Amino acid sequence: MSIRTYAVKGRGRLREHLDQPMRRTSYHLLTNAALSSSLGFLYWLVAARLFPAEVVGRAGALVSAMALFALIGQLNLSGALMRFLPVAGKRRSRLIVGTYLVAVAVAMTSAIVTLSIIKVVDPRSSLNLPVGDAVVLCVSVGLWVIFILEDNVLIGLLRTQWIPIENSTFGIAKILLLAVFAVCLPRSAMALFVTSVLPLVVICPIINALIFRVAIPRARAGDPAHLKPNFSGFRKFVIGDAAGGLLFQGWSNVLPILVAVMLGGAANALFYVAFLISTTLDLLPATLTSALVVEAASTPDRAQELVRSTVRRMAWMLAGAVTLGVVLAPWLLRLYGGHYSNGTLLLRILLLSSIAKASIVLFLGICRIEGRTHLGAAAWGAVFASVIILSIVLGRTDGVNGVGFAVLLSTGWVGVFCAVGTMRYLRRAPVRPQSVLTQD
């Protein structure tokens, strides 16, 4: 065997060895995505069978409102947690607690202010809630913020093996509660909404006890003694990432509310189920990109190679998932009931948009690695403006299918620009980025 052959094989084995931590993180997160998606699919399937379509539509709008308030509040600090926790040293606990406090305060304040304004400005709105229901929604927003962030804390602390257990427990508990509330309050949208929040009262304290008592001490034990954290780029990173996350979550959570307002609760039930199924595929690129960012934070000199590996893995996984989803779309919707099978075309359109969204998510991951998060904000800002405008125009003429085409067109043209940006990043000469660690 020639020397060159040995060299090629050696580089292959070295690459495989270096890629193992990212693969392990990716597989944990993909397992979580698969389990969470399956349980989420089953949850809304059971809900559609046990509750009237109008109730499902109103509850879906409440869930979207809760998620929107929570994601406004957390300011996309999840990206900063994944980027800086691996190298935060003794400041990990302070970073996590500070993130929780800021996010919960902003989220609950935004919920209180918005609900108060709606009560005065638009009394007929579906979000004009009685005082008791409004309190439940605001408390749920706070819990949901912590639930979102704690997964990213576990990713940043490289304890991703706990995430599938946490989210599976949450998904199973929600489904069990459906049976109870369907018997007691079968026509209450708030009862259906509460089933998706109540398990967090138990789960969040348990997970955070594990974070502070187990994960953080173990992370400290593995820190190099001669290195200390440097957060000089933290503020700039957070501002750009927060803007991007707000714009992304904004349009995706505003859409069901917009459909409910324009087309009614029954139409929103049709849209929400199709949108929910399609967005489960978004977990795939998000999962792989999260693993990429965490690993690149620790080994910045390997960032381009890690991006190439992520592109290859993402391409074949997403192609297979989208193809399977397009083929099985009628049968998937039929499981929810006869009314939902009318959304077959809508579901197929939304599934195709997942490819464009994957391109944007990957580019945002590269922006996080390089600290250029303002470019990710620009990308999601373009999608936000485009998808809302087109949804209003096309939704009035073509109903829920028009909203689906609005999502496809908006993510499509932005995704092309992001793909070009990714290719330019991979083609340029490798540049070692400044480490977030500095010598003592």
C-alpha positions in Angstrom: 0.0 0.0 0.0 1.4 3.4 -0.9 2.3 6.2 1.5 -0.4 8.3 0.0 -3.0 5.7 0.7 -1.9 5.4 4.3 -2.1 9.2 4.6 -5.6 9.4 3.2 -6.8 6.6 5.5 -5.1 8.3 8.5 -6.8 11.6 7.7 -10.1 9.8 7.4 -9.7 8.1 10.8 -8.6 11.4 12.4 -11.6 13.3 11.0 -13.9 10.5 12.2 -12.4 10.7 15.7 -12.6 14.5 15.9 -16.2 14.4 14.6 -17.4 12.0 17.3 -18.4 14.6 20.0 -20.5 16.5 17.4 -22.1 13.3 16.2 -22.9 12.2 19.7 -24.6 15.5 20.4 -26.4 15.4 17.1 -27.7 11.9 17.7 -29.0 12.8 21.2 -30.7 15.8 19.8 -32.1 13.9 16.8 -33.4 11.3 19.1 -35.1 14.0 21.1 -36.5 15.6 17.9 -37.9 12.3 16.7 -39.5 11.5 20.1 -40.8 15.1 20.6 -42.2 15.2 17.1 -43.9 11.8 17.4 -45.4 12.7 20.8 -46.4 16.1 19.6 -48.1 14.6 16.5 -49.9 12.1 18.8 -50.9 14.8 21.2 -52.7 16.9 18.5 -54.1 13.7 16.9 -55.7 12.8 20.2 -56.8 16.4 20.8 -58.5 16.5 17.4 -60.4 13.3 18.2 -61.5 14.4 21.7 -62.2 18.1 21.2 -64.2 19.9 18.5 -62.3 21.5 15.6 -63.3 25.0 16.8 -61.8 24.3 20.3 -58.6 22.9 18.7 -58.3 26.0 16.6 -58.7 28.4 19.6 -56.4 26.3 21.8 -53.8 26.4 18.9 -54.0 30.2 18.9 -53.4 30.3 22.6 -50.4 27.9 22.4 -49.0 30.1 19.6 -49.6 33.2 21.7 -47.8 31.7 24.6 -44.9 30.5 22.5 -44.7 34.0 20.9 -44.6 35.8 24.2 -42.0 33.3 25.6 -39.8 33.6 22.5 -40.0 37.4 22.6 -38.9 37.3 26.2 -36.0 34.9 25.9 -34.5 37.2 23.3 -33.0 34.2 21.5 -30.5 33.9 24.4 -30.5 30.1 23.7 -27.9 30.8 21.0 -25.7 32.6 23.4 -26.0 29.8 25.9 -24.9 27.2 23.4 -22.1 29.5 22.1 -20.6 30.6 25.5 -21.5 28.0 28.1 -18.9 25.5 26.9 -16.2 28.0 27.8 -17.8 30.1 30.5 -15.9 28.5 33.4 -16.9 29.6 36.9 -19.4 32.1 35.4 -21.7 29.3 34.2 -24.2 29.5 37.1 -24.3 33.3 36.8 -24.9 33.2 33.1 -27.8 30.7 33.4 -29.5 32.4 36.3 -29.2 35.8 34.7 -30.6 34.5 31.4 -33.6 33.0 33.2 -34.4 36.1 35.2 -34.2 38.5 32.2 -36.1 36.2 29.9 -39.0 35.4 32.3 -39.3 39.1 33.2 -39.4 40.3 29.6 -41.8 37.5 28.5 -44.3 37.9 31.3 -44.3 41.7 30.9 -44.9 41.5 27.2 -47.8 39.1 27.8 -49.4 41.3 30.4 -49.0 44.5 28.3 -50.4 42.8 25.1 -53.4 41.2 26.8 -54.2 44.5 28.5 -54.1 46.4 25.2 -56.2 43.8 23.4 -58.9 44.0 26.2 -59.2 47.8 25.5 -58.6 48.0 21.7 -60.3 44.7 20.5 -62.7 43.3 23.0 -63.9 40.7 20.4 -60.5 39.2 19.9 -59.9 35.6 20.8 -57.1 36.8 23.1 -59.5 39.0 25.1 -59.5 36.6 28.1 -61.2 36.6 31.5 -58.8 37.6 34.3 -58.3 34.1 35.5 -57.5 32.8 32.0 -55.1 35.7 31.4 -53.3 34.9 34.7 -52.9 31.3 33.6 -51.6 32.3 30.2 -49.0 34.7 31.8 -47.8 32.1 34.3 -47.6 29.6 31.4 -45.4 32.0 29.5 -42.9 32.1 32.3 -42.7 28.4 32.6 -42.4 28.0 28.8 -39.4 30.4 28.8 -37.5 28.2 31.3 -38.5 25.1 29.4 -37.1 26.5 26.2 -33.8 27.7 27.8 -33.1 24.7 29.9 -32.6 22.5 26.8 -30.1 24.9 25.5 -28.3 25.0 28.8 -28.0 21.2 28.6 -26.6 21.5 25.1 -24.1 24.1 26.2 -23.0 21.9 29.1 -22.8 18.8 26.8 -25.4 16.9 28.8 -27.6 16.3 25.8 -28.4 12.7 26.8 -30.9 14.2 29.4 -32.9 16.1 26.8 -34.8 13.2 25.2 -35.8 11.9 28.6 -37.1 15.3 29.7 -39.1 16.0 26.5 -40.5 12.5 26.3 -41.8 12.8 29.8 -43.4 16.1 28.9 -45.0 14.7 25.8 -46.4 11.6 27.5 -47.8 13.7 30.4 -49.6 16.0 28.0 -51.3 13.1 26.3 -52.4 11.6 29.6 -53.9 14.9 30.7 -55.9 15.1 27.5 -58.0 12.2 28.5 -58.7 13.8 31.9 -59.7 17.2 30.6 -61.7 15.9 27.6 -64.0 14.2 30.1 -64.2 17.2 32.5 -64.2 20.2 30.1 -64.6 18.9 26.5 -65.6 22.3 25.0 -63.0 24.5 26.8 -60.1 25.8 24.7 -58.4 26.9 27.9 -58.6 23.4 29.3 -57.0 22.0 26.2 -54.3 24.7 26.4 -53.6 23.9 30.1 -52.8 20.3 29.2 -49.7 21.5 27.3 -48.4 23.5 30.2 -49.3 21.7 33.5 -46.5 19.1 33.3 -43.9 21.9 33.3 -44.7 22.6 37.0 -43.0 19.4 37.9 -40.4 19.0 35.0 -38.7 22.4 35.2 -37.7 22.2 38.9 -36.3 18.7 38.4 -34.2 19.5 35.3 -32.8 22.7 36.9 -31.9 20.8 40.0 -29.9 18.4 37.8 -28.3 21.3 36.0 -27.0 23.2 39.1 -26.2 20.2 41.2 -24.8 17.7 38.7 -24.1 19.2 35.2 -22.3 22.5 36.3 -20.0 20.8 38.8 -19.0 18.2 36.3 -18.3 20.9 33.6 -16.1 22.8 36.1 -14.1 19.7 36.8 -13.2 19.3 33.1 -12.2 23.0 32.6 -8.5 23.7 31.8 -6.9 25.2 34.9 -4.9 27.8 32.9 -7.7 29.3 30.9 -10.4 31.9 31.8 -13.5 33.0 29.9 -13.6 36.2 27.8 -17.0 37.6 27.0 -15.9 40.6 25.1 -18.1 39.7 22.1 -21.0 38.6 24.1 -23.2 41.7 23.9 -22.8 42.1 20.1 -23.6 38.4 19.7 -26.7 38.6 21.8 -28.1 41.7 20.2 -27.8 40.2 16.6 -29.0 36.8 17.7 -31.9 38.2 19.7 -33.1 40.2 16.7 -32.9 37.1 14.4 -34.6 34.8 16.8 -37.4 37.3 17.5 -38.1 37.8 13.8 -38.0 34.0 13.1 -40.3 33.1 16.0 -42.4 36.1 15.3 -43.6 35.1 11.8 -43.9 31.4 12.7 -46.1 32.2 15.7 -48.0 35.1 14.2 -49.2 33.0 11.3 -51.7 30.8 13.1 -53.1 33.9 14.9 -53.3 35.7 11.5 -55.1 32.7 9.9 -57.5 32.6 12.9 -58.3 36.3 12.5 -58.6 36.2 8.7 -60.2 32.8 8.1 -61.7 31.7 11.4 -61.1 29.0 14.0 -62.0 26.0 11.8 -59.7 27.1 9.1 -56.9 27.7 11.6 -57.4 24.2 13.0 -56.7 23.0 9.4 -53.7 25.3 9.0 -52.3 24.7 12.5 -52.2 20.9 12.2 -50.5 21.1 8.8 -48.1 23.8 10.0 -47.3 21.7 13.1 -46.5 18.6 11.2 -44.3 20.5 8.7 -42.4 22.4 11.5 -41.3 19.1 13.0 -38.9 18.8 10.1 -37.4 22.1 11.1 -36.1 20.3 14.2 -33.6 18.4 12.0 -31.5 21.3 10.7 -31.9 23.1 14.1 -30.6 20.1 15.9 -27.6 19.6 13.6 -26.8 23.3 13.7 -26.9 23.4 17.5 -24.4 20.6 17.7 -22.2 22.4 15.1 -22.2 25.6 17.1 -21.3 24.0 20.4 -18.4 21.9 18.9 -17.1 24.9 16.8 -17.1 27.0 20.0 -14.6 24.6 21.5 -12.5 23.9 18.4 -12.8 27.1 16.2 -9.9 26.0 13.9 -12.1 23.1 12.7 -15.2 25.2 12.0 -15.2 24.8 8.2 -14.7 21.1 8.3 -17.5 20.8 10.8 -19.8 22.8 8.6 -19.0 20.5 5.6 -19.8 17.5 7.7 -23.1 19.1 8.9 -24.1 20.0 5.3 -23.6 16.4 4.1 -25.6 15.0 7.0 -28.3 17.5 6.8 -28.8 17.1 3.0 -29.5 13.4 3.0 -31.6 13.3 6.1 -33.8 16.2 5.1 -34.2 15.0 1.5 -35.5 11.6 2.8 -37.8 13.2 5.5 -39.4 15.7 3.0 -39.9 13.0 0.4 -41.5 10.7 2.9 -43.7 13.4 4.3 -44.9 14.5 0.8 -45.9 11.0 -0.1 -47.6 10.2 3.3 -49.3 13.6 3.6 -52.9 12.4 2.9 -52.6 9.5 5.4 -51.0 11.7 8.1 -53.8 14.2 7.9 -56.5 11.5 7.7 -55.5 10.3 11.1 -56.8 13.6 12.6 -60.2 13.2 11.0 -62.0 13.8 7.7 -61.9 17.6 8.0 -58.1 17.7 8.2 -57.6 15.7 5.0 -58.5 18.9 3.1 -55.1 20.2 4.0 -53.1 17.8 1.9 -51.9 20.3 -0.6 -51.1 22.8 2.2 -49.0 20.2 4.1 -47.0 19.3 1.0 -46.3 23.0 0.3 -45.2 23.6 3.9 -43.0 20.5 3.8 -41.2 21.8 0.7 -40.5 25.0 2.5 -38.5 23.1 5.1 -35.7 22.8 2.6 -35.4 26.5 2.3 -35.6 27.0 6.0 -32.8 24.5 6.5 -30.6 26.7 4.3 -31.3 29.7 6.5 -30.8 27.9 9.7 -27.4 26.5 8.6 -26.3 30.0 7.5 -27.4 31.4 10.9 -25.2 28.7 12.6 -22.2 29.9 10.6 -23.1 33.5 11.6 -23.1 32.4 15.2 -19.7 30.7 14.9 -18.2 33.9 13.3 -20.0 36.3 15.6 -21.9 37.9 12.7 -25.4 37.3 14.1 -26.7 40.5 12.5 -26.7 38.7 9.1 -29.0 36.0 10.6 -31.3 38.8 11.8 -31.4 40.3 8.3 -32.3 36.9 6.8 -35.2 36.3 9.2 -36.3 39.9 8.9 -36.7 39.5 5.2 -38.7 36.3 5.7 -40.9 38.0 8.3 -41.8 40.9 6.1 -42.3 38.8 3.0 -44.4 36.0 4.6 -46.8 38.3 6.5 -47.5 40.5 3.4 -47.9 37.5 1.1 -50.1 35.7 3.6 -52.5 38.6 3.8 -52.6 38.9 0.0 -52.7 35.2 -0.9 -54.7 34.1 2.1 -57.7 36.3 1.2 -57.8 34.8 -2.3 -56.7 31.2 -1.8 -57.4 30.5 1.8 -55.0 28.4 3.8 -53.3 27.1 0.7 -52.4 30.7 -0.2 -50.8 31.1 3.2 -48.8 27.9 2.5 -47.5 29.4 -0.8 -46.6 32.6 1.1 -44.4 30.6 3.4 -42.8 28.7 0.5 -42.1 31.8 -1.6 -40.8 33.8 1.3 -38.4 31.2 2.7 -37.4 30.1 -0.8 -35.9 33.4 -2.1 -34.1 34.1 1.3 -32.9 30.5 1.4 -31.2 30.9 -2.0 -29.2 33.9 -0.7 -28.2 32.0 2.4 -27.0 29.0 0.4 -24.8 31.4 -1.6 -23.4 32.7 1.7 -22.7 29.2 3.0 -20.9 28.3 -0.2 -18.7 31.4 -0.1 -17.8 30.5 3.5 -16.7 27.0 2.6 -14.7 28.2 -0.4 -12.6 30.9 1.3 -9.3 30.2 2.9 -9.5 29.0 6.5 -9.2 31.7 9.1 -8.7 30.9 12.7 -11.3 32.9 14.6 -10.5 34.6 17.9 -11.1 32.2 20.8 -13.5 33.1 23.5 -10.9 31.8 25.9 -7.8 33.8 27.0 -4.7 32.8 28.9 -4.4 33.8 32.5 
